Amino acid sequence: MQLKKTVLLIVLMALGALGQAQNNTPYWQQHVDYTMKVDMDVKNYQYEGTQKLVYTNNSPEELSRVYYHLYFNAFQPGSEMDIRLQNIEDPDGRMMEEGKSRIAALKPDEIGFLHVSSLLQEGQKVAFNEEGTVLVVELAKPIPSGGKTTFEMTFNGQVPLQIRRSGRNNEEGVALSMSQWYPKLAEYDFEGWHADPYIAREFHGVWGDFDVELTIDKGYVVGGTGYLQNAQEIGHGYEAPGTKVKKVKGKTLTWHFKAPMVHDFMWAADPKYVHDTLQVENGPLLHFLYKNDPEIRDNWKKLQPKTAEAMKFYSDNIGKYPYEQYSVIHGGDGGMEYAMSTLITGGRKFGSLVGVMTHEMAHSWFQHVLATNESKHEWMDEGFTTFISTLCMNKIMEQNKENPFENTYNGYRRLALSGKEQPQTTHADRYDNNFAYGVSAYSKGAVFLAQLGYIIGQDKLMETLHKYYDDFKFEHPTPNDFKRTAEKVSGMELDWYLTDWTQTTNTIDYGVKDVINEGSKTKITLERIGLMPMPLDILVVYSDGTRETFYAPLRMMRGEKENPYGDIQRTTLPDWPWAYPTFDFSVDKPIEDITAIMIDPSQLMADVDPQNNLWQANN
């Protein structure tokens, strides 16, 4: 009996090892808790800090090494960011001056740096090496699966001149835009470590809680991620109405923030910030910090109710915003999303100001609650945000566009026909040029969703977004997670769609090849010219003004969408197998009774040559 038990135990262990080798382990993610104290010198823009980091290893592996990001080291002549800037064919104009890299021209007191001076693990020194924007740490003691360890660090940094996202004294005079400013532990997940060098693209972070004390000149007003813990000492509009602000002696104030369950922490500061607040009904408290400049003040006042409208739109259409505040802060070099906040430049026309706010706020769902790996799946972050923010702008700015995605589709077509497109699986840093990256991430990423609505139906698309949010908030979802959610909601098989659209540069191109009279009927022949398959909606308009639609499902979908044109009769045709280059069907009217035949009247299928989608009778 004992022998049988032993054999059974060995078999079970082997099966368990096999399951683990096949990556069938349950989902897990790491966790970090940061406690930081930072002193900022506003005269030389240097700062010193301490960091206590409690790291929980929820992975099934033992870890003997960790990595930190040191982003500010990118803003130095000769850095990887600088060299990349000098060698890409279409460099970011914000980072160039007179055709040359602005980073290359930085003087010693203008560069950025972030250095670790000491690092302990459980009180014991560890070996570490700074390699550009990454700190490599060899642990004194491995962290077992399910274990925790505590790192204690001292660090110092210098804020660079505003070049990209972070920095001091931007073009609009904001003193400090402090994003990616602290030693940030790199993400470790089922794929391994993601300790990418910073070359001006995207970010990835570990979920956790932040406790930050920032000491700065008393004249500065601060805003950013987290809930202010000592408003009664700070004032500046943070204190509760009727609360008397305590006077703090000395030339500095310490601002104490806590941010639960975020994967980043940003702050900004300026001595001339105005601070307004607006409470969203059944939602968060909105904070607005902007320069006290009469040229922008009116637009920032008008921005505030629009921000509340956007917050409600996203909460209704994706899921409830999970935090109790959100801050819109004047700073940076354009617009960039951060946890519970955004930095945006403020000297814009009102429509542009609302547009950038709307886009960056949408990232609070698609990136700061649904935290995809932006470096590998940037189209999920930027594309999904572009999709939902386009719908939001159409609503809150009363644009009333019949197809608000028209420009987005046109942008994708320019890329697809340019010869410069790379698959969306390309790492964000590996695109040949910024044009291809930008269109792939923003436009093609947004078309992924808009076109999915064409495939499964608009109601199923919005249901998919809700379920995706509910199922994966505060996690790191992958493209396959979203695809599987859409499959569960729609009942269709969608692997073909994710594969062709994101992993290849295959294009969609269908056409009306032939229309032939067959007595009292008309034979219509459609052709597939591009490699990417799609189901087809076909509209037939008759000479008496009546209309009829025909629906050719794609066989590999194994399902059908509901009629999107409820007031028009629809005939569902047999499935079109992808390998067949042509597809025939008949209309029960002679050709002389037909005025026009159109593939995809919704214009939501990203056909790269819409001209051959329309057949018209000769007049």
C-alpha positions as CSV (number, residue, x, y, z in Angstrom):
1,M,0.0,0.0,0.0
2,Q,2.8,2.4,0.9
3,L,4.5,1.7,-2.5
4,K,1.3,2.5,-4.4
5,K,1.0,5.8,-2.5
6,T,4.6,6.7,-3.3
7,V,4.0,5.9,-7.0
8,L,0.8,7.9,-7.0
9,L,2.6,10.9,-5.4
10,I,5.4,10.8,-8.0
11,V,2.8,10.7,-10.8
12,L,0.9,13.6,-9.4
13,M,4.1,15.6,-8.9
14,A,5.1,14.9,-12.5
15,L,1.7,16.0,-13.8
16,G,1.9,19.2,-11.7
17,A,5.4,20.0,-13.1
18,L,4.1,19.3,-16.6
19,G,1.1,21.7,-16.1
20,Q,3.5,24.4,-14.8
21,A,5.8,23.9,-17.8
22,Q,2.9,24.4,-20.1
23,N,2.1,27.7,-18.4
24,N,-1.2,26.5,-17.0
25,T,-0.5,28.0,-13.6
26,P,-3.3,30.3,-12.2
27,Y,-3.0,34.0,-12.8
28,W,-0.6,35.9,-10.4
29,Q,0.9,39.3,-10.2
30,Q,3.6,40.9,-8.0
31,H,2.9,43.6,-5.4
32,V,4.9,46.5,-4.1
33,D,4.4,48.9,-1.2
34,Y,6.5,52.1,-1.4
35,T,7.2,54.5,1.5
36,M,9.3,57.5,0.3
37,K,10.5,60.7,1.8
38,V,11.9,63.3,-0.6
39,D,13.5,66.7,-0.2
40,M,13.3,69.0,-3.3
41,D,15.6,72.0,-3.7
42,V,13.8,74.3,-6.0
43,K,17.0,76.4,-6.6
44,N,19.2,73.8,-8.2
45,Y,16.4,71.3,-9.0
46,Q,18.0,68.5,-7.2
47,Y,16.4,66.2,-4.7
48,E,17.4,63.5,-2.2
49,G,15.2,60.7,-1.0
50,T,14.8,57.5,1.0
51,Q,12.7,54.6,-0.2
52,K,11.4,51.6,1.8
53,L,9.9,49.1,-0.6
54,V,8.2,45.9,0.5
55,Y,8.1,43.5,-2.4
56,T,5.8,40.4,-2.5
57,N,6.8,37.7,-4.8
58,N,3.5,36.1,-5.9
59,S,5.2,34.3,-8.8
60,P,5.8,30.5,-8.7
61,E,9.5,31.1,-9.1
62,E,12.3,32.1,-6.6
63,L,13.9,35.4,-7.5
64,S,17.6,36.0,-7.1
65,R,17.7,39.4,-9.0
66,V,15.5,42.4,-9.3
67,Y,15.6,45.5,-11.5
68,Y,14.7,49.2,-11.0
69,H,14.0,51.8,-13.6
70,L,16.0,55.0,-13.4
71,Y,14.2,57.0,-16.0
72,F,15.8,60.4,-15.5
73,N,19.1,59.0,-16.7
74,A,17.7,59.1,-20.2
75,F,18.0,62.9,-20.3
76,Q,21.8,63.0,-20.7
77,P,23.9,63.4,-23.8
78,G,24.8,60.0,-25.2
79,S,22.0,58.1,-23.5
80,E,20.0,55.5,-25.5
81,M,17.1,58.0,-25.8
82,D,19.5,60.6,-27.2
83,I,21.1,58.2,-29.7
84,R,17.8,56.8,-30.8
85,L,16.5,60.4,-31.3
86,Q,19.5,61.1,-33.5
87,N,19.0,58.0,-35.7
88,I,15.3,57.8,-36.3
89,E,14.1,59.2,-39.6
90,D,11.2,61.2,-38.1
91,P,12.3,62.3,-34.6
92,D,9.8,63.8,-32.1
93,G,9.8,67.6,-32.8
94,R,9.4,68.4,-29.1
95,M,12.8,66.8,-28.5
96,M,14.6,68.6,-31.4
97,E,15.8,72.1,-32.0
98,E,17.1,73.3,-35.3
99,G,17.3,69.7,-36.5
100,K,19.4,68.6,-33.6
101,S,18.7,66.6,-30.4
102,R,17.9,68.8,-27.4
103,I,19.2,66.1,-25.1
104,A,22.7,66.2,-26.8
105,A,22.9,69.9,-26.0
106,L,22.1,69.7,-22.3
107,K,24.7,71.1,-19.9
108,P,25.6,69.4,-16.6
109,D,23.2,71.5,-14.6
110,E,20.4,70.9,-17.2
111,I,20.6,67.1,-17.5
112,G,18.5,64.6,-15.6
113,F,19.9,62.0,-13.4
114,L,18.8,59.5,-10.8
115,H,21.4,57.6,-8.8
116,V,21.1,55.1,-6.0
117,S,23.7,55.7,-3.2
118,S,22.8,52.7,-1.0
119,L,20.5,49.7,-1.1
120,L,19.9,47.2,1.7
121,Q,17.8,44.0,1.6
122,E,16.6,43.1,5.1
123,G,19.4,45.3,6.5
124,Q,22.1,43.6,4.4
125,K,24.0,45.3,1.6
126,V,23.3,44.1,-1.9
127,A,25.4,44.4,-5.1
128,F,23.9,46.7,-7.7
129,N,25.0,48.2,-11.0
130,E,23.6,51.2,-12.8
131,E,23.2,50.4,-16.5
132,G,21.8,53.6,-18.2
133,T,18.1,53.8,-17.1
134,V,18.1,50.4,-15.4
135,L,19.6,49.4,-12.0
136,V,20.5,45.7,-11.9
137,V,20.4,44.3,-8.3
138,E,21.9,40.9,-7.2
139,L,20.0,39.9,-4.1
140,A,21.7,39.1,-0.8
141,K,19.0,36.5,-0.3
142,P,16.7,35.0,-2.9
143,I,13.0,35.8,-2.5
144,P,11.0,32.5,-2.4
145,S,7.8,32.0,-4.2
146,G,5.1,33.5,-2.0
147,G,7.7,35.4,0.1
148,K,8.3,39.0,0.9
149,T,11.4,41.1,1.3
150,T,12.1,44.7,2.3
151,F,14.5,47.0,0.4
152,E,15.7,50.2,1.9
153,M,17.3,52.7,-0.4
154,T,18.8,56.2,-0.5
155,F,18.8,58.0,-3.8
156,N,19.4,61.4,-5.3
157,G,18.3,63.0,-8.6
158,Q,18.3,66.1,-10.7
159,V,15.3,67.3,-12.7
160,P,16.2,67.8,-16.4
161,L,15.0,70.7,-18.5
162,Q,11.7,69.7,-19.9
163,I,12.4,67.5,-22.9
164,R,9.8,64.8,-22.9
165,R,7.0,64.3,-20.3
166,S,9.1,65.0,-17.2
167,G,11.2,68.0,-16.4
168,R,11.5,71.5,-15.1
169,N,10.4,74.9,-16.6
170,N,8.4,73.7,-19.6
171,E,7.5,76.0,-22.5
172,E,4.5,77.3,-20.5
173,G,6.6,78.1,-17.4
174,V,5.5,75.3,-15.1
175,A,8.3,74.7,-12.7
176,L,8.2,71.0,-12.0
177,S,6.5,68.1,-13.9
178,M,7.6,65.1,-11.9
179,S,6.8,61.9,-13.6
180,Q,9.0,58.8,-13.6
181,W,11.1,60.5,-11.1
182,Y,11.9,57.8,-8.5
183,P,13.6,54.4,-8.6
184,K,10.8,52.2,-9.8
185,L,10.8,48.5,-9.4
186,A,10.5,46.7,-12.8
187,E,7.6,44.4,-13.5
188,Y,8.0,40.6,-13.4
189,D,5.2,38.5,-14.8
190,F,4.5,35.2,-16.5
191,E,6.8,36.3,-19.4
192,G,9.7,37.2,-17.0
193,W,11.3,40.6,-16.3
194,H,10.3,43.7,-18.2
195,A,13.3,45.9,-17.4
196,D,13.3,47.9,-20.7
197,P,15.6,50.8,-21.1
198,Y,13.8,54.2,-21.4
199,I,13.9,55.3,-25.0
200,A,10.9,57.7,-24.9
201,R,8.1,55.3,-25.4
202,E,5.8,53.5,-22.9
203,F,5.8,52.2,-19.3
204,H,4.9,49.2,-17.3
205,G,4.6,49.0,-13.5
206,V,3.8,46.8,-10.5
207,W,0.6,47.3,-8.6
208,G,1.0,48.5,-5.0
209,D,0.4,51.2,-2.4
210,F,2.4,54.4,-2.2
211,D,3.1,56.6,0.9
212,V,5.0,59.7,-0.2
213,E,6.2,62.7,1.9
214,L,7.5,65.5,-0.3
215,T,9.3,68.5,1.3
216,I,9.5,71.6,-0.9
217,D,9.6,75.4,-0.7
218,K,6.6,76.7,1.1
219,G,5.6,78.9,-1.8
220,Y,4.9,76.0,-4.1
221,V,1.6,74.3,-4.7
222,V,1.6,70.6,-5.4
223,G,-0.8,68.2,-7.0
224,G,-0.7,64.7,-8.5
225,T,-1.3,61.1,-7.6
226,G,-2.8,60.2,-4.2
227,Y,-4.8,61.6,-1.4
228,L,-3.3,64.5,0.6
229,Q,-3.1,63.4,4.3
230,N,-2.2,66.7,5.9
231,A,-4.4,69.3,4.2
232,Q,-4.8,71.2,7.5
233,E,-1.1,72.0,7.3
234,I,-1.0,72.7,3.6
235,G,-4.0,74.9,2.8
236,H,-3.9,76.1,-0.9
237,G,-7.5,75.0,-1.3
238,Y,-7.0,71.4,-0.1
239,E,-8.4,72.0,3.4
240,A,-12.0,71.2,4.1
241,P,-14.4,74.2,4.0
242,G,-14.3,76.0,7.3
243,T,-11.1,74.3,8.5
244,K,-8.4,76.6,9.9
245,V,-5.0,75.9,8.3
246,K,-2.2,75.4,10.8
247,K,0.8,77.6,10.4
248,V,4.0,75.7,9.9
249,K,7.3,77.3,10.8
250,G,10.2,77.4,8.4
251,K,10.7,77.9,4.7
252,T,9.4,74.5,3.6
253,L,6.3,72.4,3.8
254,T,6.0,68.6,3.7
255,W,3.1,67.3,1.6
256,H,2.0,63.8,2.6
257,F,0.2,61.7,0.0
258,K,-1.1,58.2,0.0
259,A,-2.2,56.3,-3.1
260,P,-3.7,52.8,-2.8
261,M,-3.5,50.2,-5.5
262,V,-1.7,52.2,-8.3
263,H,1.3,51.3,-10.4
264,D,2.8,54.8,-10.6
265,F,3.1,58.1,-8.7
266,M,3.3,61.6,-10.4
267,W,3.4,65.0,-8.9
268,A,3.8,68.5,-10.2
269,A,4.5,71.8,-8.5
270,D,4.6,75.5,-9.2
271,P,4.4,78.7,-7.1
272,K,1.7,80.2,-9.3
273,Y,-0.8,77.3,-9.5
274,V,-4.4,78.0,-9.0
275,H,-6.3,75.2,-7.4
276,D,-10.0,74.5,-8.1
277,T,-12.1,71.6,-7.2
278,L,-15.4,70.1,-8.5
279,Q,-17.3,67.3,-7.0
280,V,-18.7,64.8,-9.6
281,E,-22.2,63.6,-8.7
282,N,-21.8,59.9,-7.5
283,G,-18.2,60.2,-8.5
284,P,-14.8,61.5,-7.5
285,L,-13.6,65.0,-6.4
286,L,-11.9,66.6,-9.3
287,H,-8.8,68.8,-8.8
288,F,-7.6,71.4,-11.3
289,L,-4.2,73.0,-10.9
290,Y,-3.1,75.5,-13.5
291,K,-0.9,78.6,-13.9
292,N,-2.6,81.9,-12.7
293,D,-2.4,83.3,-16.3
294,P,-5.2,85.4,-17.6
295,E,-4.7,84.0,-21.1
296,I,-5.7,80.5,-20.1
297,R,-7.8,81.0,-17.0
298,D,-11.2,81.2,-18.8
299,N,-10.5,78.0,-20.7
300,W,-9.5,76.2,-17.6
301,K,-12.7,77.3,-15.8
302,K,-14.8,76.1,-18.8
303,L,-12.8,72.8,-18.8
304,Q,-14.1,71.8,-15.4
305,P,-17.7,70.9,-16.1
306,K,-16.6,69.1,-19.3
307,T,-14.2,67.0,-17.1
308,A,-17.1,66.0,-15.0
309,E,-19.1,65.0,-18.1
310,A,-16.2,62.9,-19.3
311,M,-15.8,61.2,-16.0
312,K,-19.5,60.2,-16.1
313,F,-19.3,59.1,-19.7
314,Y,-16.5,56.7,-19.0
315,S,-18.0,55.4,-15.8
316,D,-21.2,54.7,-17.6
317,N,-19.6,53.1,-20.7
318,I,-16.7,51.2,-19.2
319,G,-17.1,50.9,-15.5
320,K,-17.2,53.0,-12.4
321,Y,-14.0,55.0,-11.7
322,P,-12.5,53.3,-8.6
323,Y,-10.8,56.2,-6.9
324,E,-12.2,59.1,-4.9
325,Q,-10.3,61.8,-6.8
326,Y,-8.8,62.8,-10.1
327,S,-6.5,65.6,-10.9
328,V,-6.0,67.6,-14.1
329,I,-2.7,69.4,-13.8
330,H,-1.0,72.0,-16.0
331,G,2.5,70.8,-17.0
332,G,4.5,68.4,-19.2
333,D,4.9,68.8,-22.9
334,G,1.6,67.7,-24.3
335,G,-0.6,65.3,-22.5
336,M,0.3,62.2,-20.5
337,E,-1.7,59.9,-18.2
338,Y,-0.7,59.0,-14.7
339,A,-2.3,57.3,-11.7
340,M,-5.3,59.3,-10.6
341,S,-4.1,62.3,-12.6
342,T,-2.8,63.7,-15.8
343,L,-0.3,66.4,-17.0
344,I,-1.5,68.5,-19.9
345,T,-0.2,71.7,-21.5
346,G,-2.7,74.5,-20.9
347,G,-2.1,77.1,-23.5
348,R,-4.6,75.6,-26.0
349,K,-7.8,76.5,-27.7
350,F,-10.8,75.3,-25.7
351,G,-11.6,72.4,-28.0
352,S,-8.0,71.2,-27.9
353,L,-7.9,71.5,-24.1
354,V,-11.0,69.4,-23.7
355,G,-9.7,66.9,-26.3
356,V,-6.4,66.3,-24.5
357,M,-8.1,66.1,-21.1
358,T,-10.7,63.6,-22.5
359,H,-8.0,61.4,-24.0
360,E,-5.7,61.4,-20.9
361,M,-8.6,60.8,-18.5
362,A,-9.7,57.7,-20.6
363,H,-6.3,56.3,-19.8
364,S,-7.4,56.1,-16.2
365,W,-9.4,53.0,-17.4
366,F,-7.2,51.7,-20.2
367,Q,-3.8,51.7,-18.5
368,H,-4.3,52.8,-14.9
369,V,-6.9,50.3,-14.0
370,L,-6.5,47.8,-16.9
371,A,-2.7,47.9,-16.8
372,T,-1.6,46.3,-20.0
373,N,2.1,46.1,-20.8
374,E,2.3,49.3,-22.9
375,S,5.7,48.4,-24.3
376,K,4.5,45.2,-25.9
377,H,0.8,46.0,-26.4
378,E,0.7,49.8,-26.8
379,W,-2.2,49.5,-29.2
380,M,-4.4,48.2,-26.3
381,D,-3.5,51.3,-24.2
382,E,-3.5,54.1,-26.8
383,G,-6.0,52.5,-29.2
384,F,-8.7,51.6,-26.7
385,T,-8.3,55.1,-25.2
386,T,-8.6,56.7,-28.6
387,F,-11.7,54.7,-29.3
388,I,-13.6,55.6,-26.2
389,S,-12.4,59.2,-26.0
390,T,-13.5,59.8,-29.6
391,L,-17.0,58.6,-28.6
392,C,-16.8,60.8,-25.5
393,M,-15.8,63.9,-27.4
394,N,-18.6,63.3,-29.9
395,K,-21.1,63.4,-27.0
396,I,-19.8,66.0,-24.6
397,M,-18.8,68.5,-27.3
398,E,-22.0,67.8,-29.3
399,Q,-20.0,67.1,-32.4
400,N,-22.8,64.8,-33.7
401,K,-20.7,63.1,-36.2
402,E,-22.4,60.2,-38.0
403,N,-19.0,58.4,-38.1
404,P,-16.7,59.9,-35.5
405,F,-14.0,57.4,-36.5
406,E,-13.7,58.6,-40.1
407,N,-10.3,60.3,-39.6
408,T,-9.1,57.4,-37.5
409,Y,-9.8,54.9,-40.4
410,N,-8.2,57.3,-42.9
411,G,-5.1,57.4,-40.8
412,Y,-4.9,53.7,-40.7
413,R,-5.3,53.4,-44.4
414,R,-2.4,55.8,-45.0
415,L,-0.2,53.6,-42.9
416,A,-1.4,50.4,-44.5
417,L,-0.7,51.7,-48.0
418,S,2.6,53.5,-47.1
419,G,4.8,50.4,-47.1
420,K,6.0,51.4,-43.6
421,E,3.6,49.4,-41.5
422,Q,4.9,46.9,-38.9
423,P,2.7,44.4,-37.0
424,Q,1.2,45.6,-33.8
425,T,3.1,42.9,-32.0
426,T,6.2,45.1,-32.6
427,H,7.8,46.3,-29.3
428,A,7.1,50.0,-28.9
429,D,10.8,50.8,-29.1
430,R,11.4,48.7,-32.3
431,Y,9.4,50.7,-34.8
432,D,11.4,52.0,-37.7
433,N,9.8,55.5,-37.4
434,N,7.4,57.5,-35.2
435,F,4.8,57.7,-37.9
436,A,4.4,53.9,-38.0
437,Y,4.3,53.7,-34.2
438,G,1.8,56.5,-33.7
439,V,-0.7,55.3,-36.3
440,S,-0.4,51.7,-35.3
441,A,-0.9,52.4,-31.6
442,Y,-3.5,55.1,-31.8
443,S,-5.4,54.8,-35.1
444,K,-5.1,51.1,-35.9
445,G,-5.6,50.3,-32.2
446,A,-8.9,52.3,-32.2
447,V,-10.0,50.7,-35.4
448,F,-9.5,47.3,-33.7
449,L,-12.4,48.1,-31.4
450,A,-14.6,50.0,-33.9
451,Q,-14.3,47.2,-36.4
452,L,-15.0,44.6,-33.8
453,G,-18.3,46.4,-33.3
454,Y,-18.9,45.8,-37.0
455,I,-18.1,42.1,-36.5
456,I,-20.0,41.2,-33.4
457,G,-22.5,44.1,-33.2
458,Q,-22.3,47.5,-31.4
459,D,-24.2,46.3,-28.3
460,K,-22.0,43.3,-27.9
461,L,-18.9,45.5,-28.2
462,M,-20.0,47.8,-25.4
463,E,-21.0,44.7,-23.3
464,T,-17.5,43.4,-24.0
465,L,-15.9,46.5,-22.7
466,H,-17.9,46.4,-19.5
467,K,-17.1,42.7,-18.9
468,Y,-13.4,43.2,-19.7
469,Y,-13.2,46.0,-17.1
470,D,-15.1,43.9,-14.5
471,D,-13.0,40.8,-15.1
472,F,-9.5,42.4,-15.3
473,K,-9.4,45.7,-13.4
474,F,-6.3,46.0,-11.2
475,E,-4.6,43.3,-13.3
476,H,-2.3,43.2,-16.3
477,P,-4.6,41.9,-19.1
478,T,-3.1,40.7,-22.4
479,P,-4.6,40.8,-26.0
480,N,-5.8,37.2,-25.6
481,D,-7.7,38.2,-22.4
482,F,-9.7,40.8,-24.3
483,K,-10.3,38.5,-27.3
484,R,-11.6,35.7,-25.0
485,T,-13.9,38.2,-23.3
486,A,-15.3,39.3,-26.7
487,E,-15.8,35.6,-27.6
488,K,-17.7,34.9,-24.4
489,V,-20.0,37.9,-24.9
490,S,-20.6,37.4,-28.6
491,G,-20.6,33.6,-28.8
492,M,-18.2,33.9,-31.8
493,E,-14.7,32.6,-32.4
494,L,-12.4,35.6,-32.9
495,D,-8.9,34.2,-32.9
496,W,-8.6,34.9,-36.7
497,Y,-9.4,38.6,-36.0
498,L,-6.8,39.1,-33.2
499,T,-4.2,37.2,-35.3
500,D,-4.6,39.0,-38.6
501,W,-5.2,42.5,-37.3
502,T,-2.4,42.6,-34.6
503,Q,0.2,40.0,-35.6
504,T,0.4,40.6,-39.4
505,T,0.1,43.5,-41.8
506,N,-2.5,41.7,-43.9
507,T,-5.1,44.1,-45.3
508,I,-8.8,44.0,-45.8
509,D,-9.9,44.5,-49.4
510,Y,-13.2,43.3,-50.8
511,G,-14.9,44.3,-54.0
512,V,-18.0,43.9,-56.1
513,K,-16.5,41.9,-59.0
514,D,-19.5,41.3,-61.2
515,V,-23.3,41.9,-61.5
516,I,-25.0,39.7,-64.1
517,N,-28.6,39.6,-65.2
518,E,-30.1,36.1,-64.9
519,G,-33.7,36.5,-66.2
520,S,-35.9,37.6,-63.3
521,K,-32.9,37.5,-60.9
522,T,-29.5,39.1,-60.6
523,K,-26.3,37.3,-59.8
524,I,-23.8,39.3,-57.7
525,T,-20.2,38.1,-57.4
526,L,-18.0,39.5,-54.6
527,E,-14.2,39.0,-54.4
528,R,-11.7,39.0,-51.6
529,I,-8.6,40.8,-52.8
530,G,-6.7,41.3,-49.5
531,L,-5.5,38.5,-47.2
532,M,-7.5,39.4,-44.1
533,P,-10.9,37.8,-43.9
534,M,-14.1,39.6,-42.8
535,P,-17.8,39.0,-42.7
536,L,-19.7,41.2,-45.1
537,D,-22.8,43.4,-44.9
538,I,-24.1,44.2,-48.4
539,L,-26.7,46.9,-49.1
540,V,-28.8,46.7,-52.3
541,V,-30.8,49.7,-53.3
542,Y,-33.6,49.3,-55.8
543,S,-34.9,51.7,-58.4
544,D,-38.2,52.1,-56.5
545,G,-36.3,53.5,-53.5
546,T,-36.6,50.3,-51.4
547,R,-33.5,48.7,-49.8
548,E,-32.4,45.3,-48.7
549,T,-29.3,44.0,-46.9
550,F,-27.5,40.7,-47.2
551,Y,-25.2,39.3,-44.6
552,A,-22.3,36.9,-45.5
553,P,-20.9,35.5,-42.2
554,L,-17.3,34.3,-42.2
555,R,-17.3,30.6,-41.7
556,M,-14.4,30.6,-39.2
557,M,-16.4,33.0,-36.9
558,R,-18.8,30.1,-36.1
559,G,-21.5,32.7,-35.4
560,E,-23.6,35.5,-36.7
561,K,-24.3,39.1,-35.5
562,E,-27.8,40.5,-35.2
563,N,-29.1,42.7,-37.9
564,P,-27.6,46.1,-37.3
565,Y,-30.2,47.7,-39.6
566,G,-33.4,46.8,-37.8
567,D,-35.6,48.8,-40.2
568,I,-34.2,47.1,-43.3
569,Q,-35.0,43.5,-44.3
570,R,-31.9,41.3,-44.1
571,T,-31.2,38.0,-45.7
572,T,-28.5,35.8,-44.1
573,L,-26.4,34.1,-46.8
574,P,-24.4,30.9,-46.4
575,D,-21.0,31.3,-44.7
576,W,-18.1,32.5,-46.8
577,P,-15.1,30.2,-46.3
578,W,-11.9,32.4,-46.3
579,A,-9.9,30.3,-48.8
580,Y,-12.5,31.0,-51.5
581,P,-11.5,34.2,-53.4
582,T,-15.1,34.8,-54.7
583,F,-18.6,34.5,-53.4
584,D,-21.9,34.5,-55.3
585,F,-25.4,35.2,-54.3
586,S,-28.6,36.1,-56.1
587,V,-31.2,38.9,-55.7
588,D,-34.8,38.1,-56.7
589,K,-35.0,41.1,-59.0
590,P,-33.7,41.8,-62.5
591,I,-30.6,44.0,-62.9
592,E,-32.6,46.9,-64.3
593,D,-34.4,47.2,-61.0
594,I,-31.1,47.7,-59.1
595,T,-29.6,51.1,-58.5
596,A,-26.6,50.4,-56.4
597,I,-24.8,47.6,-54.5
598,M,-22.6,48.5,-51.6
599,I,-20.3,46.5,-49.3
600,D,-20.3,47.7,-45.7
601,P,-22.7,50.7,-45.7
602,S,-21.6,51.4,-42.1
603,Q,-18.0,52.2,-43.2
604,L,-16.7,50.5,-40.1
605,M,-14.8,47.8,-42.0
606,A,-11.3,49.0,-42.6
607,D,-11.2,48.2,-46.3
608,V,-8.0,49.7,-47.8
609,D,-9.8,50.4,-51.1
610,P,-13.4,51.5,-50.6
611,Q,-13.7,52.5,-54.2
612,N,-14.4,48.9,-55.4
613,N,-17.0,48.4,-52.6
614,L,-19.7,50.2,-54.7
615,W,-21.4,49.2,-57.9
616,Q,-23.8,51.6,-59.5
617,A,-26.1,51.1,-62.4
618,N,-25.3,53.0,-65.6
619,N,-27.5,56.0,-66.0
